[in-house]
Amino acid sequence: PTTLLWFRRDLRLHDHPALLAARDAAGPEGDVVPVFVFDDRLYGPSGEPRRRFLLDCLTALDADLDGALVLRSGDPAEVLPGLAWEVAASSVHVSADTGPYGRRRDDAVEQALGDVPLVRTGSPYLVTPGRVTTRTGTPFQVFSPFARAWREHGWRAPAGSPDGVRWRTGVRSDAPPPAPDLGDVVLPPAGEQAALAAWAQFRDERLSGYDEGRNTPGTNGTSRLSPYLKYGCLHPRTLVADLAGEPTEAVRRYTDELAWRDFYADVLWHRPESAREYLKPELQGMGYDSGPDAEALVRAWETGRTGFPIVDAGMRQLLGEAYVHNRVRMIVASFLVKDLHQEWTRGARYFMQHLVDGDLASNQHGWQWVAGTGTDASPYYRVFNPITQGKKFDPDGAYVKRWVPELRDLDPKHVHEPWTAPGGIPAGYPEPVVDHAHERQVSLDRYARVRAG
Ligand code: FAD
């Protein structure tokens, strides 16, 4: 028999349970048709960096498949049944998609396939969303107890080697959409081999310092694997298997970050509406700013011209690398919501437009966490101070100087407060667009009001 392997967020050949399921269903004499479908409802709104990275990952995957990858464009509920009929496929294999759109789409594809089964094997997560629950079977609302139960649940060993697959060649492809020109934006190299190389380098050279390094944006302290995990160029199972037997603090911490990724996917699985709606609905009535002045402030934020160096560095990193360090994501998000009084959904949208690792679960819930509307257990309203955060996490100003050339000549002790420099704010760099202490109070007052009903 012939089977179809429909690639989505699993653009790799190793540690790929659905690939092995497609091979085994095809049997020793059968072959497997590997296909990717450009679906306008997902691909269109992706933002240029992600579209470009995805196209590059597909090129790498096709090379790893010796040119066998079939590209098709259109509604998967029409494309897959058509292709299954064309190649006489007896089953279609996928890694489960647990996001709101993916679930609806897969149900529609399953129906449209009729007698040809859609077989879901594995997911992009260590533990498939929905599997870890409290003792009474309800979903976890906060991270720490989830992470404990998640570790107790454990995960499978990596899937075996993809040897023995007979990839069918010569099946017609549609032309891929044109690759966006990103100008000066620098993306990481795409594909499974690049992902594995990036992992090996991090594991060997930087993992031991991760506990510290993860909080210093001026050093290359994190793994930078997020775009690869997003598109499944590698699976997190591969990483934790590689770390087995190394219970160091750094390894524990790194595994915890992978648990955050699983946690947010779990939250989205249980509450798909949380991609847009507040997890804490009582905060729905927070007042936000609008009008021309508010819009000008948002533009200053978007372009990295707020006059707060760590915020500007972060927003310029977003435009320059389609990536922002995690600590700085929290700082810039807090600034938009709590200093500029904009709704978190607006910042989340902007991030999704520009991030190469933009991921609905991690991004929307990361924003909700910072906005205080999400899965945060903290009983108080957290407002990041961009100046003290900058001094604490970028003490020598290396991160700011990298992204804000106007401040390169400043002594480190003035970098996060350029208005204290002996010569004043360097030419070309803006004055702070707001008074942080004042805006913080405005935010706290609005919070108190909405809490009081
Ligand atoms: P590392 O520190 O090396 O961590 C390893 C992996 O763990 C990451 O690749 C990621 O998959 C996962 N991880 C780490 N931290 C988190 C976290 N807080 N939440 C969920 N997963 C995590 N991450 C995304 O992948 N896509 C997003 O769109 C995204 N948007 C975010 C928006 C905001 C406002 C915030 C505060 C965080 C967001 N994150 C997002 C989480 C985090 O910032 C990135 O995963 C991380 O910076 C990626 O860099 P890294 O691979 O070097 O991380």
Boltz pocket constraint, residues with backbone or C-beta under 6 A from the ligand:
constraints:
  - pocket:
      binder: B
      contacts: [[A, 214], [A, 222], [A, 223], [A, 224], [A, 225], [A, 226], [A, 227], [A, 229], [A, 230], [A, 254], [A, 257], [A, 258], [A, 260], [A, 261], [A, 262], [A, 264], [A, 324], [A, 325], [A, 326], [A, 327], [A, 329], [A, 330], [A, 333], [A, 351], [A, 355], [A, 357], [A, 358], [A, 359], [A, 360], [A, 362], [A, 363], [A, 364], [A, 366], [A, 367], [A, 370]]
      max_distance: 6.0
